[in-house]
Amino acid sequence: MKKSLVIFTSFLVSSFLFSGCNRSSKNTVSNQPEEITVYTYDSFISEWGPGPKIAEKFEKSSGIKVNFVDCGDGVQLLSRAILEKNNVQADIILGLDNNTAPKAISQDILSSYKPKNSESVIPESLFSQLGESNLLTPYDYSHFALIFNTQSNLPEPKSLSDLTNPVYKNKIILMDPRTSTPGLGFVAWTRSIFSDDDSFINFWTLLKSNLLTMAPGWSAGYGLFTAGEAPLVISYTTSPAANLEYDKIDYYKALVFDEGHYIQVEGAGILKNAPHRKAAELFMDFLISEEAQSELPLTQWMYPANSLVVLPDCYEKAAVIPAKTVTTDVEKLDSVVEKVMTLLQ
């Protein structure tokens, strides 16, 4: 959830030259089936992330060790796998989402596998967000939303269009869509609502003066919000649950608009020619199990894909799933982001 995302086409070469994956242990890819290598993003395997506990549980149940490899953010993760597709160094890629899935599929780096029981516990609507069936399996999701400080003296916006009201001048915090998943999600969301160029350009032109800042990432932007710098910030519908659980704050509200919300679905898949195919399949089966998925709500602060997982009380009190999900043409997001950044100059 807290990882950043850079538009792929402008980042692939630089990520290869200047950044690489840092292994979470000193082990290299093993030729033995008792260890698998999983490429993922930094926050998933951080000390507060779900990765370490999931790996521990999987090893205990299967005897197979998990060697997580920290690839930084979502695009570094994808670019590494693409660059290595003729000399595969990992078994699984974990952390692609509905914005990066089309690139992964087009680059032919994934191998088809549908985990056991996945059809009975994961809604088909989540699978459909990740493209071709059986290449990527959803493991968590949440919708993007504006989080509103209800203790402010401002009226509560009821739609994206309301955000252009002059009453919100310098009151909105966004994130850079070139470096942030919520930033990119917000641009995709606005494009899905304002689908023609004229209305899209008009929205962003009017919104510009209401932005306090466009932070480089979620942590910086949400930190400004919790510090009281502005009463509105782009994040996830699940974010207020985290504030309630950790800080006992109950006055942050995820605003739900009738027009609908853009969703982020994260998935994992087995890489084509994975060195340890059978062990990788076992990990994929485990990843969607209730035992593994139960680690996600209080670490990822996303909804687990497995619908059987019982959510903590803070989700029932402070998180929400919008009634309507909207989509846009993901393959055109690069040009849409470029247009937004030009308007904001």
GIFEN-V209224 format. One line per field, one symbol per residue. phi: phi as a letter, one per 20 degrees, with the letter a starting at -180 (. if undefined). psi: psi as a letter, one per 20 degrees, with the letter a starting at -180 (. if undefined). burial: I if it has 9 or more other C-alpha atoms within 8 Angstrom, else O. A space follows every 50 residues. Layout:
# GIFEN-V209224
phi->???
psi->???
burial->???
This chain:
# GIFEN-V209224
phi->.efdcdgffecgfffffdbbedffbefefeeefebcdcebdgffdffeee ggffffffffedndeddfdfdndfeggffffffdfebfdcdcdcpfcfed ggffffeldddfadggmffeddgfffgffdngfmecdfcbaaefbeedef efeefefdafgffefgfegmdcddcffecbffffffffffffedfegfff ffgffffgfeefadffbfgfffffffenfbecbeadfegffffffedled decefddffoceddddccbeffmgfcgfffffffffgeffffffffgecf lcfffffefeefgfffecdbdgfcddcbfffdfgfffffffffef
psi->hjqrpqpghiigghhghiqrppqiriqrpqiqijpqpoparghhjrhiri gghggghghhhhjpqpnqoojdahhhgghghghjhimpirhqpojqaihi ghggghiliqpppoqpjhhiipphhgghhjbppihppqirrqqqqpppoi irjqqpqirhhhiipiikpkjpprqpiijpghghhgggghhhgniqgghg ggghghhgiipgrnqhrgggghhhghijhqipqpbqiighhghgggikpj jppoppqhirqqqppqrqrpqpkphmgghhhhggghhjqhgghiiggjgh lrpqhoiippqrhhghhirqoqhppqrrohijhghgghgghghi.
burial->OOIIIIIOOOIIOOIIOOOIIOIOOOOOIOOOIOIIIIIIIIIIIIOOII IIOIIOIIIOOOOIIIIIIIIIIIIIIIIIIIOIIOOIIIIIIIIIIIOI IIOIIOOOIIIIIOIOOIOOIIIOOIIIOIIOIOIIIIIIIIIIIIIIII OOOOOOOIIIOOIIOOOIIIIIIIIIIIIIIIIIIIIIIIIIOIOOOOII IOIIIIIOOIIIIIIIIIOIIIOIIOOOOIIIIIIIIIIIIIIIIOOOOI OIIIIIIOOIIIIIIIIIIIIIOIIIIOIIIOIIIIIIIIOIIIIIIOII IIIIIIOOIOOOOIIIOIIIOIOOIIIOOIOOIIOIIOOIOOIOO
